Each structure stands twice: as structure tokens, then as C-alpha cells.
Amino acid sequence: MFQENLIVGSNENVTGDYYLMHLEIGEREEETAIASAAKPGQFVQVRVHEGTAPLLRRPFTFYKARKRFFEILYKISGEGTRALCRYNKGERVDVVGPLGNGFTLVPDVDEHLLVAGGSGLASMYLLSRMCGRSPAKTVLLLGAQNKDDVPMRRSVAQDFDGLAIPIQVWTNDGSLGNTGFVTKALEKILQDAAKMRFAVYASGPIGMLRKVAELTTPFGIPTQISLEQHIACGLGVCEGCVVKTKDDSGSGYAYRKVCSDGPVFDPAIFEGYWDEIVEP
């Protein structure tokens, strides 16, 4: 974990309430320690305002990371993200990271299935690049409520076009791409190719993650989900982001910290406790 005072290289409005912020050391040929250590699914804690309102840092997953910079894709959803979107090129932001446990590449599979819901797309670019290093095919399934909640626009669309992976877009109201929940696409793929070896990685709303787990469990498919909760310290100290899960024996329950035990989990530990997880 590192703390760095980084320069805003850009803070682009991608579409609607979605923004893409580029953070770097500056003009010098220096690497940022945070970006150099970043892994898909991990996150940073950003001080979004120099004053006391809001007081706490805000968590953002890595969208893109290189040695000299990283980017975060975020949606305005409250006071913190509203403050962040006002930053201009050249201003400085205090950042701590990388934090948490990220995605792990599953070996010996035929296909990596990435399932994202709305802002869950934020962790999928870096994950797609990691999956691309394996011989297996990578497919991205992107779901949203409507076309305005699909952040696959402008530079984000260009990034994913550069990966040259198949992408299916699903909207609940049919205003863009296919009509229906994105988990419908996942279900069809799993049913139509039952003999293939899949690995599933998902990020998005709690309801979507639960459905993903219900679909993959009967097939014994390795599955990882990125769970979003309100995170305060980001270090596992304040215990403000705990969720109830199965314990390691499977016979009882335990409380796990999303910021330090996660945010990426095996969804099997939530069996029987999904109803107790609150959507942030």
C-alpha cells in the first residue's frame, strides 16, 4: 500500500453521470507506485476534497493501470463523486492504494466469462487484459437498466474495441442492445455449452451477483464476484463494511470485511446470507 499525491491528467465525462479520471505523477518519467502494484479488482481510496466535507475518502476500483498512471471509471452517486467530477486537469488528488484482494486468473478453462452490471464495468478492462494473457477466449456481458446507464462510450468504448473481445450489451428496457437482464445471456451460454470449461467473473449490483452465483453453482463453475459496499477506512480497521458469510468450516457464520477480505470473493460463502447484504 502506498500514498501518493497525483496530478489529474484528465477527468472526462464519458456519458450521463459517468466520468473517467486519469491520474499520474506528472511530466517526469516516473512511475506511480500505486499503479505499478495494481491488480484487477483492487481499489484505491481517494480524498475527494481537501476540506472536511466529505470527510472520508472514497473507494474506486482500477479501470486501467500502467506504470506511470492509472484511471478510475466512476458514476456520480453522491456527495463524494460529485466533488470528484469537479476536478480539472492539473489539480492534485491524494490517493491511497492499491487495497483489497482482486481477481485471480483461473487456469485451464476454455472461456472466461466477464459479467458487468452498470458501473461494474469499471473493473472489467483491467480484468479483460489479464484474461487475454491466457489461451482461453474472453467474452464480456454488459448489463444496465437503460442506454443511459451503459458507460461504453467515447474513450471507454475505444479501450474495449482495442481488446477485440466479443461484447454483448443487455438493457432491461431494450433501449440498447438486447432486451432483458444480462444474467439471461449468462444462463443461455452455460446451457448451450455445458461441456465447455468456464470461469466466471462478475461485478455489479447485489441482485445480479446473486443470480450469477445461482447460475454457476449447479455447474461447479469457478466464480469470483466483486462486492460493493460502503467503505470507510479501506484498511479493515473500522469494520464498517462487514458482511455476514459462511465461516471457513461451512457449518457456521462469520463476518468478513469487504475492504480487506475482499472486495473479490467466492460467492459460495454467501449462500444462505444473500438477503442480509444491503445494496450500497
C-alpha positions in Angstrom: 0.0 0.0 0.0 1.2 3.5 -0.9 0.1 7.1 -0.5 0.7 9.4 -3.4 -0.3 13.0 -4.3 -1.2 12.6 -8.0 -2.0 15.0 -10.8 -5.3 14.9 -12.7 -4.3 14.3 -16.3 -8.0 14.4 -17.4 -11.5 14.0 -15.9 -13.7 13.1 -18.9 -17.5 13.0 -18.9 -17.9 9.7 -20.7 -21.7 9.7 -20.8 -24.5 10.9 -18.5 -23.3 10.6 -14.9 -20.2 8.5 -15.8 -16.7 10.0 -15.6 -13.2 8.7 -16.4 -10.4 10.2 -14.3 -6.7 9.8 -15.4 -4.2 10.2 -12.5 -0.4 10.4 -13.0 2.8 11.5 -11.3 3.2 14.3 -13.8 5.5 15.2 -16.7 8.6 13.5 -15.2 9.4 10.0 -16.4 8.5 8.4 -13.1 6.3 5.5 -12.2 3.5 5.7 -9.7 3.9 3.1 -7.0 0.2 2.6 -6.8 -0.3 1.9 -10.5 2.7 -0.4 -10.7 1.3 -2.6 -7.9 -2.3 -2.6 -9.1 -4.2 -5.8 -9.9 -7.7 -6.2 -11.4 -10.4 -5.8 -8.8 -8.3 -4.0 -6.3 -9.2 -0.4 -5.4 -7.8 3.0 -4.2 -9.1 5.3 -1.5 -9.3 8.9 -2.9 -9.5 12.1 -0.8 -12.2 13.8 -2.9 -12.0 17.2 -1.1 -9.3 19.0 0.8 -11.8 20.1 3.5 -13.9 18.2 5.9 -16.9 17.7 3.7 -16.9 14.9 2.8 -14.5 13.8 5.5 -13.9 10.2 4.5 -12.0 9.0 1.4 -14.0 7.3 -1.3 -13.2 3.9 -2.8 -12.7 3.4 -6.6 -11.6 0.3 -8.4 -8.9 0.4 -11.0 -10.2 0.8 -14.5 -6.8 1.0 -16.2 -3.3 0.8 -14.7 0.1 1.3 -16.3 3.4 2.0 -14.6 3.1 5.8 -14.9 -0.6 6.3 -14.5 -4.0 4.7 -13.6 -7.6 5.6 -14.4 -10.8 5.2 -12.4 -14.3 5.0 -14.1 -17.0 6.3 -11.7 -20.6 7.3 -11.7 -21.9 10.3 -9.8 -24.0 8.8 -7.0 -23.5 11.1 -4.0 -21.6 13.9 -2.4 -18.1 12.3 -2.8 -18.4 11.5 -6.6 -20.0 14.9 -7.2 -16.9 16.6 -5.7 -14.6 14.3 -7.7 -16.2 15.2 -11.0 -15.3 18.9 -10.5 -11.6 18.3 -10.5 -9.8 19.8 -13.5 -6.7 18.9 -15.4 -3.5 19.8 -13.4 -5.1 19.7 -10.0 -3.8 17.2 -7.4 -5.5 14.4 -5.6 -4.3 12.4 -2.6 -4.7 8.7 -3.1 -4.0 5.5 -1.1 -3.7 2.1 -2.6 -3.8 -0.5 -4.0 -6.1 -2.0 -1.4 -8.0 -5.3 -1.1 -7.9 -8.6 -2.8 -8.6 -8.6 -6.5 -9.5 -11.1 -9.2 -7.4 -14.2 -9.8 -7.0 -15.7 -13.3 -8.5 -19.2 -13.4 -6.2 -21.6 -15.3 -7.2 -24.5 -17.6 -10.5 -23.2 -18.9 -11.9 -22.8 -22.4 -13.6 -19.4 -21.8 -13.5 -16.5 -19.4 -17.0 -15.0 -19.0 -17.0 -11.5 -17.6 -20.4 -10.2 -16.3 -20.8 -6.5 -15.5 -23.8 -4.5 -14.4 -23.7 -0.8 -15.0 -20.8 0.8 -13.1 -19.5 -2.8 -12.5 -17.8 -2.2 -15.9 -15.2 -0.2 -14.1 -13.2 -3.3 -13.1 -13.6 -5.2 -16.3 -11.0 -3.5 -18.6 -8.0 -4.4 -16.5 -9.5 -7.9 -15.9 -10.1 -8.4 -19.6 -6.4 -7.6 -20.3 -5.4 -10.2 -17.6 -7.7 -12.8 -19.2 -6.3 -12.0 -22.6 -2.9 -13.4 -21.5 -4.4 -16.9 -21.3 -5.1 -19.0 -24.4 -8.8 -19.1 -23.4 -11.4 -17.0 -25.1 -12.7 -13.9 -23.2 -16.3 -12.7 -23.5 -17.8 -9.6 -21.8 -21.5 -9.5 -20.9 -22.6 -5.9 -20.0 -26.0 -5.2 -18.5 -27.7 -1.9 -17.5 -31.2 -0.5 -16.7 -31.2 1.5 -19.9 -28.9 3.0 -22.6 -28.1 6.0 -20.3 -26.6 3.6 -17.8 -24.2 2.0 -20.3 -20.7 3.6 -19.9 -19.4 2.0 -23.0 -18.9 5.3 -24.8 -16.2 7.6 -26.1 -12.7 6.6 -24.8 -14.1 3.7 -22.8 -15.6 2.2 -26.0 -12.3 2.8 -27.8 -10.4 0.9 -25.0 -12.6 -2.1 -25.2 -12.5 -2.0 -29.0 -8.8 -2.3 -28.8 -9.1 -5.6 -26.8 -11.0 -7.2 -29.7 -13.2 -9.3 -27.4 -16.8 -10.2 -28.0 -19.1 -7.9 -26.1 -22.9 -8.4 -25.5 -24.9 -5.4 -24.2 -28.2 -6.0 -22.5 -30.6 -3.4 -21.2 -33.6 -4.0 -19.0 -35.8 -1.8 -21.2 -34.3 -2.8 -24.6 -33.1 0.8 -25.3 -29.7 -0.5 -26.3 -28.5 -3.9 -27.4 -30.5 -7.0 -26.3 -33.6 -6.8 -24.1 -33.6 -8.2 -20.6 -31.2 -8.9 -17.7 -27.6 -9.7 -18.5 -27.8 -12.8 -16.4 -30.2 -14.2 -19.1 -27.3 -14.1 -21.5 -25.1 -15.9 -19.0 -27.7 -18.6 -18.4 -28.1 -19.3 -22.2 -24.3 -19.6 -22.7 -24.0 -22.0 -19.8 -26.9 -24.1 -21.0 -25.8 -24.2 -24.7 -22.2 -25.2 -24.0 -22.5 -27.4 -20.9 -19.3 -29.4 -21.8 -17.1 -26.3 -22.0 -14.9 -25.3 -19.1 -15.9 -21.8 -18.0 -14.6 -19.3 -15.4 -17.0 -16.5 -14.4 -16.0 -13.1 -13.0 -18.8 -10.6 -12.1 -19.1 -7.1 -10.8 -22.4 -5.2 -10.3 -25.5 -4.9 -8.2 -26.1 -7.4 -5.4 -29.1 -8.9 -7.2 -27.1 -9.6 -10.3 -24.2 -11.1 -8.3 -26.7 -13.4 -6.5 -28.2 -14.6 -9.8 -24.8 -15.2 -11.2 -23.9 -17.4 -8.3 -27.2 -19.3 -8.6 -26.5 -20.0 -12.3 -22.9 -21.1 -11.9 -23.1 -23.2 -8.7 -25.0 -26.1 -10.2 -22.4 -26.5 -12.9 -19.5 -26.2 -10.4 -18.0 -23.3 -12.4 -15.2 -21.3 -10.7 -16.8 -18.0 -10.0 -15.5 -14.7 -8.5 -17.6 -11.7 -7.6 -16.6 -8.2 -6.7 -18.8 -7.0 -3.9 -19.5 -3.3 -3.5 -20.3 -1.9 0.0 -19.8 1.4 1.7 -16.1 1.5 2.7 -14.8 3.9 5.3 -11.1 3.3 6.2 -10.3 0.8 3.4 -7.8 -1.0 5.7 -10.0 -3.4 7.7 -9.7 -1.4 10.9 -13.0 0.3 11.3 -15.1 -2.8 10.4 -17.7 -0.6 8.8 -18.0 -2.8 5.7 -18.5 -6.2 7.2 -20.9 -8.7 5.6 -22.2 -12.0 7.0 -21.0 -15.1 5.3 -20.4 -18.8 5.9 -17.4 -19.5 8.1 -14.4 -21.5 6.8 -15.9 -24.8 8.1 -19.2 -24.1 6.3 -21.2 -25.1 9.3 -21.5 -21.6 10.9 -21.2 -18.0 10.0 -18.5 -15.3 10.0 -18.3 -11.6 9.4 -15.8 -10.6 6.6 -14.6 -7.2 5.8 -15.2 -6.2 2.2 -12.2 -3.8 2.0 -9.6 -6.3 3.2 -11.0 -9.8 2.9 -12.5 -8.7 -0.5 -13.8 -7.0 -2.4 -13.5 -10.1 -4.6 -15.0 -13.2 -3.1 -16.0 -16.7 -4.0 -19.8 -16.3 -3.9 -20.2 -19.8 -2.3 -19.6 -18.1 1.1 -22.8 -16.0 0.7 -25.1 -19.0 0.3 -27.9 -18.5 2.9 -26.9 -15.0 3.6 -27.6 -13.1 0.4 -30.7 -11.5 2.0 -28.6 -9.9 4.6 -26.4 -8.0 2.2 -27.6 -4.4 1.7 -27.2 -2.7 -1.7 -24.9 0.3 -1.1 
